Every structure is written in structure tokens, then in C-alpha cells.
């Protein structure tokens, strides 16, 4: 298991935010990831417009997962319509 940071941008609407967050937690737990920490960064303007969206809710997760599962998470998150963007970054120990 390696340590990763996952930055996710959710839509501003409360319903889409809660649904996207629920799917994200379900996908991570099904893939065997251990979430160590969750930081709600808050609402911010996007650097550029994405699908006519200019603001989003940023959340930073610190988690442990196997490298093979990161590929599966990436694929699942791309299909989740309630996530605007996501990025995995490996943390060196």
C-alpha cells in the first residue's frame, strides 16, 4: 500500500455534491483504499471553465491504496458525472 493525495472538485449544488461524495467513498472502500484524512478546502473559482461551470467545491483526501487500484479508481471517477475533476498524487515516504 502506498500513500496518495486525491484532490477532487465537486459541483456547487448540494445534491450533486452529496451524491458525488457518496459514490467516491463507495468506490474507494470497494477498492480497498484506506482514507486517512479529509480536508474540505471550500468553494473556489476554477482556473478555466469546464462544461460551463466556473466554481466548484474542493476536497483533499489523504489515503493508502495499492498502485493497481489507483488505475481502477481513475476509470471509475471519470464515469462519475458528479465529479468535475480529480487528481491522484503519490506522496513519497
N, C-alpha and C positions, 0 to 999 in steps of 0.2 A: 504494500500500500504506500502510495506517495501522497504528499501534501499538495493541494491545489487551492488557488483562489478562483472563485467564479463570480464575475461581475454580470449582473442581469439588469436590463432596462425593461420595466413593465409599463403598460399603458396607464394613463392617469385615472381612467374610470374605475371606481371602487370594485364593481362587479368583475370586470376583466382582470383587475389586479389580483383579487382573491382567487379567482379561478385559475389564473396562470401560476400563482404561487402554490396552489394545491397540487396542480399537475407536476410542477417542478419537484416538490417534496416527494410525491409518489414515485416519480421516475428515479430520483436519487436513491430512495430507500429500496426500490425494487432492484437497482443495480448494485447494491451492496456498499454504497458510499456512506461514510460517517460524517455528518455535519458537526463541526466543532464550534463554529461561531457564525452568527448572522448579524450584519450591520446594516441598518436602514440608513442610507445616506440622505434620502429625501428626494424632493421634486426639483428637477433641473431642466434647463433648456438643452436640447440636443445640439450637437455641433453642426448638423445639417438635417434637413427634412427627410424623414423616412416614411414612405407611404402616406404623405400629407400630415404626418404627426411631427410636432415641433417641441413637445415637452414629454418627459417620462419620469417614472419613479425608479431610482437607482437603489439596488440592494447588492451588498458584497457578502459572499459566503466563503468561509474557510472550511475545507473538507478534506477527507482522506479517501482515496479511491485507487483502484488498480488502473494502470495505463490503458488496458484494453477496454475498460468500462467507459473511459472518457470519450472514446470514439462513438460508443452507443448513445451516451448522453447527448453528444453534439448532434447526432442524427435525430434523436427524439425532440430536442429543443427547437430544431429547425422546423419541425412539423407543428409545434405548438403556436397557434395563432395569437395567444395572449402574451407572448414574449416579443418585444421589439428587437432586441439584440442580446447576445450573450458572448462571453469570452472566458476561456479557461487559461490560467497561467500557473505553471508549476513553480512551487516555492522550493528553493534549494535549502537543504537542511545543514 
